Amino acid sequence: MAKLRDFLESDFQTFVNTDEFAEEVDIEGNKIEVVMDSDTLEKKKLSNDAEGLANSELLFHVEKNKLAFTPFPRQNLVFNNELYYVTNVQEDEGLYTITLGVHRS
């Protein structure tokens, strides 16, 4: 019998697909399909639990198995040839939601 997780993983191919919602970006020198989500970022910034998200600039969803590393908060990350740092990471059923902030000098 198929598990719910199997159905969710099959849906990733639609959700994280450049013909549908995704776009190809460069993360740490690797071309990866992600779904950018500025609406969720703005909602998080406006919510009461947005502590630490004030300097966040990007939020995207990516399949966990597409990254060659495990992201963690305060990690430096090169995204489309720009240096960012990870402000927040959530993992849910094989999909990461990653929020990035810009280094300010």
Backbone as JSON, one array per atom type, in Angstrom:
{
  "sequence": "MAKLRDFLESDFQTFVNTDEFAEEVDIEGNKIEVVMDSDTLEKKKLSNDAEGLANSELLFHVEKNKLAFTPFPRQNLVFNNELYYVTNVQEDEGLYTITLGVHRS",
  "N": [[0.85, -1.18, 0.0], [0.54, 2.2, -0.84], [2.15, 4.97, 0.69], [1.32, 8.1, 2.3], [3.46, 9.85, 2.18], [4.75, 9.03, -0.17], [2.96, 9.93, -2.13], [3.15, 12.7, -1.69], [5.83, 13.19, -2.35], [5.75, 12.61, -5.09], [4.27, 14.76, -5.95], [6.11, 16.82, -5.77], [7.45, 16.92, -8.2], [5.75, 18.37, -9.82], [5.36, 20.78, -8.43], [8.02, 21.73, -7.98], [9.1, 22.47, -10.61], [10.33, 23.77, -13.54], [8.62, 24.35, -15.62], [6.26, 24.88, -14.39], [6.16, 26.17, -11.55], [8.71, 26.62, -10.57], [12.09, 27.99, -10.69], [15.31, 28.0, -12.18], [18.21, 28.26, -10.29], [21.44, 29.32, -9.07], [23.07, 27.7, -6.6], [25.63, 27.68, -4.45], [27.32, 27.1, -6.61], [25.96, 25.14, -8.0], [23.41, 24.3, -10.3], [20.09, 24.51, -9.53], [16.65, 23.73, -9.17], [14.28, 25.82, -7.76], [11.56, 27.13, -5.8], [10.66, 30.32, -5.59], [9.43, 32.45, -3.01], [8.09, 35.13, -2.23], [5.77, 36.09, -1.08], [5.2, 34.49, 1.21], [7.46, 35.15, 2.7], [7.0, 37.89, 3.26], [4.68, 37.67, 4.8], [5.69, 36.27, 7.0], [7.47, 38.15, 7.99], [5.72, 40.11, 8.86], [4.31, 38.87, 10.84], [3.95, 38.11, 14.37], [5.88, 36.33, 15.24], [8.22, 36.86, 13.9], [10.8, 37.29, 14.64], [14.17, 37.84, 14.0], [13.85, 37.72, 11.29], [13.87, 40.17, 10.14], [15.98, 41.18, 8.57], [15.87, 39.55, 6.43], [15.89, 38.58, 3.03], [15.28, 36.83, 0.95], [13.17, 34.02, 0.29], [12.81, 30.64, -0.27], [11.73, 27.47, -1.65], [12.96, 24.19, -1.76], [13.74, 20.95, -2.99], [14.81, 18.58, -0.68], [16.62, 16.54, -1.37], [17.96, 17.63, -3.5], [19.93, 19.37, -2.7], [23.39, 19.44, -1.93], [24.2, 19.58, 0.63], [23.4, 20.1, 4.12], [21.42, 22.67, 5.07], [21.79, 25.28, 7.54], [20.96, 27.62, 10.17], [22.64, 30.79, 10.16], [24.6, 30.03, 8.43], [26.82, 30.73, 5.77], [25.95, 31.36, 2.38], [26.15, 31.05, -1.08], [24.15, 32.42, -3.4], [22.93, 32.62, -6.54], [25.36, 33.89, -7.29], [25.68, 35.8, -5.3], [26.52, 36.68, -1.97], [24.92, 35.44, 0.83], [23.35, 34.82, 4.03], [22.0, 32.13, 5.91], [18.97, 32.57, 7.45], [16.84, 31.18, 8.42], [15.66, 27.82, 8.47], [13.45, 25.36, 7.45], [12.3, 22.05, 7.47], [10.2, 19.91, 5.8], [8.71, 17.0, 5.18], [10.59, 16.22, 3.13], [11.06, 18.58, 1.79], [12.75, 21.61, 1.82], [12.33, 24.79, 3.32], [13.86, 27.71, 2.93], [15.22, 30.62, 4.29], [16.91, 33.55, 3.46], [19.32, 36.03, 4.37], [20.86, 39.23, 3.83], [24.29, 40.05, 3.96], [25.31, 42.75, 5.8], [27.37, 45.6, 5.66]],
  "CA": [[0.0, 0.0, 0.0], [1.31, 3.44, -0.93], [2.09, 5.85, 1.85], [1.07, 9.5, 1.99], [4.75, 10.45, 1.82], [5.01, 8.73, -1.58], [2.15, 10.84, -2.92], [3.71, 14.04, -1.55], [7.07, 13.26, -3.13], [5.41, 12.67, -6.51], [3.8, 16.12, -6.21], [7.25, 17.72, -5.9], [7.81, 17.07, -9.6], [4.92, 19.44, -10.37], [5.62, 22.01, -7.68], [9.39, 22.17, -8.24], [9.27, 22.2, -12.03], [10.48, 25.08, -14.19], [7.47, 24.6, -16.49], [5.12, 25.23, -13.56], [6.37, 27.21, -10.54], [10.12, 26.76, -10.17], [13.08, 28.61, -11.56], [16.64, 27.46, -11.95], [19.12, 29.22, -9.67], [22.77, 28.79, -8.74], [23.33, 27.63, -5.17], [26.96, 27.13, -4.19], [27.9, 26.61, -7.85], [25.14, 24.08, -8.59], [22.13, 24.72, -10.84], [19.05, 23.8, -8.79], [15.32, 24.29, -9.32], [13.67, 26.24, -6.49], [10.34, 27.94, -5.91], [10.8, 31.55, -4.82], [8.16, 32.72, -2.33], [8.15, 36.44, -1.56], [4.54, 36.28, -0.3], [5.39, 33.87, 2.53], [8.47, 35.94, 3.41], [6.35, 39.09, 3.78], [3.77, 37.26, 5.88], [6.51, 35.95, 8.17], [8.02, 39.4, 8.52], [4.65, 40.86, 9.5], [3.74, 38.14, 11.97], [4.59, 38.36, 15.66], [7.02, 35.44, 15.46], [9.18, 37.16, 12.84], [12.08, 37.64, 15.22], [15.3, 37.35, 13.21], [13.56, 37.77, 9.86], [13.83, 41.56, 9.7], [16.98, 41.4, 7.54], [15.73, 38.52, 5.41], [15.67, 39.11, 1.69], [14.79, 35.79, 0.05], [12.65, 32.78, 0.85], [12.55, 29.71, -1.35], [11.49, 26.07, -1.34], [13.8, 23.32, -2.59], [13.71, 19.56, -2.59], [15.93, 18.25, 0.2], [17.6, 15.69, -2.06], [18.66, 18.4, -4.55], [21.07, 20.07, -2.1], [24.52, 18.57, -1.57], [24.55, 19.9, 2.01], [22.26, 20.37, 5.0], [21.49, 24.08, 5.47], [21.55, 25.58, 8.95], [20.99, 29.06, 10.43], [23.91, 31.53, 10.22], [25.51, 29.49, 7.42], [26.98, 31.53, 4.56], [25.45, 30.65, 1.21], [26.22, 31.82, -2.32], [22.91, 32.23, -4.14], [23.04, 33.41, -7.77], [26.62, 34.64, -7.24], [25.63, 36.79, -4.24], [26.71, 36.08, -0.65], [23.84, 35.6, 1.79], [23.45, 33.9, 5.15], [20.73, 31.47, 6.19], [18.34, 33.07, 8.68], [15.88, 30.2, 8.9], [15.47, 26.61, 7.66], [12.41, 24.43, 7.89], [12.25, 20.85, 6.63], [8.9, 19.28, 5.94], [8.44, 15.92, 4.23], [11.49, 16.21, 1.99], [11.15, 19.89, 1.16], [13.28, 22.67, 2.67], [11.99, 26.19, 3.13], [15.08, 28.39, 3.38], [15.16, 32.08, 4.29], [18.25, 34.11, 3.39], [19.54, 37.43, 4.68], [22.0, 39.86, 3.17], [25.34, 40.55, 4.85], [25.39, 44.22, 5.8], [28.7, 46.03, 6.13]],
  "C": [[0.89, 1.24, 0.0], [1.1, 4.28, 0.32], [1.84, 7.28, 1.39], [2.36, 10.19, 1.54], [5.07, 10.21, 0.35], [4.22, 9.65, -2.49], [2.7, 12.26, -2.86], [4.97, 14.18, -2.39], [6.78, 13.31, -4.62], [4.89, 14.05, -6.89], [4.95, 17.11, -6.35], [7.61, 17.96, -7.36], [6.96, 18.14, -10.3], [5.27, 20.77, -9.73], [7.0, 22.58, -8.0], [9.75, 21.79, -9.68], [9.32, 23.55, -12.73], [9.35, 25.37, -15.17], [6.25, 25.06, -15.69], [5.44, 26.43, -12.66], [7.84, 27.54, -10.29], [10.93, 27.57, -11.17], [14.44, 28.03, -11.2], [17.54, 28.56, -11.41], [20.46, 28.53, -9.44], [22.94, 28.86, -7.23], [24.66, 26.93, -4.97], [27.56, 26.48, -5.44], [27.13, 25.5, -8.53], [23.82, 24.66, -9.08], [21.04, 23.85, -10.21], [17.72, 24.5, -9.03], [14.73, 24.58, -7.94], [12.39, 27.0, -6.81], [10.53, 29.14, -4.99], [9.44, 31.91, -4.23], [8.24, 34.02, -1.53], [6.91, 36.69, -0.71], [4.69, 35.71, 1.11], [6.4, 34.65, 3.35], [7.82, 37.18, 4.02], [5.4, 38.76, 4.93], [4.55, 36.94, 7.15], [7.07, 37.21, 8.81], [6.97, 40.17, 9.31], [4.07, 40.16, 10.71], [4.53, 38.42, 13.24], [5.82, 37.49, 15.89], [8.13, 35.66, 14.44], [10.55, 37.56, 13.38], [13.22, 37.02, 14.4], [15.07, 37.41, 11.72], [13.6, 39.19, 9.3], [14.82, 41.84, 8.58], [16.89, 40.38, 6.41], [15.33, 39.13, 4.08], [15.03, 38.1, 0.75], [14.22, 34.62, 0.83], [12.34, 31.87, -0.34], [12.36, 28.3, -0.81], [12.34, 25.24, -2.3], [13.69, 21.89, -2.08], [14.98, 19.24, -1.8], [17.01, 17.47, -0.53], [18.34, 16.41, -3.18], [19.88, 19.15, -4.02], [22.15, 19.07, -1.71], [24.96, 18.79, -0.13], [23.26, 20.07, 2.81], [22.36, 21.81, 5.47], [21.17, 24.26, 6.95], [21.64, 27.09, 9.16], [22.41, 29.59, 10.64], [24.96, 30.98, 9.25], [25.6, 30.48, 6.26], [26.57, 30.7, 3.36], [25.57, 31.57, 0.0], [25.02, 31.44, -3.17], [22.94, 33.17, -5.34], [24.21, 34.4, -7.71], [26.62, 35.8, -6.24], [25.77, 36.08, -2.9], [25.56, 36.46, 0.27], [24.2, 34.76, 3.02], [22.06, 33.35, 5.43], [20.18, 32.02, 7.5], [17.39, 32.05, 9.27], [15.81, 29.03, 7.93], [14.36, 25.79, 8.28], [12.42, 23.25, 6.93], [10.92, 20.17, 6.88], [8.71, 18.28, 4.81], [9.29, 16.0, 2.96], [11.65, 17.52, 1.25], [11.69, 20.89, 2.18], [12.62, 23.98, 2.3], [13.14, 26.96, 3.76], [14.9, 29.9, 3.23], [16.59, 32.61, 4.35], [18.25, 35.58, 3.74], [20.78, 37.93, 3.98], [23.0, 40.3, 4.22], [25.41, 42.07, 4.7], [26.77, 44.62, 6.32], [28.63, 47.36, 6.82]]
}
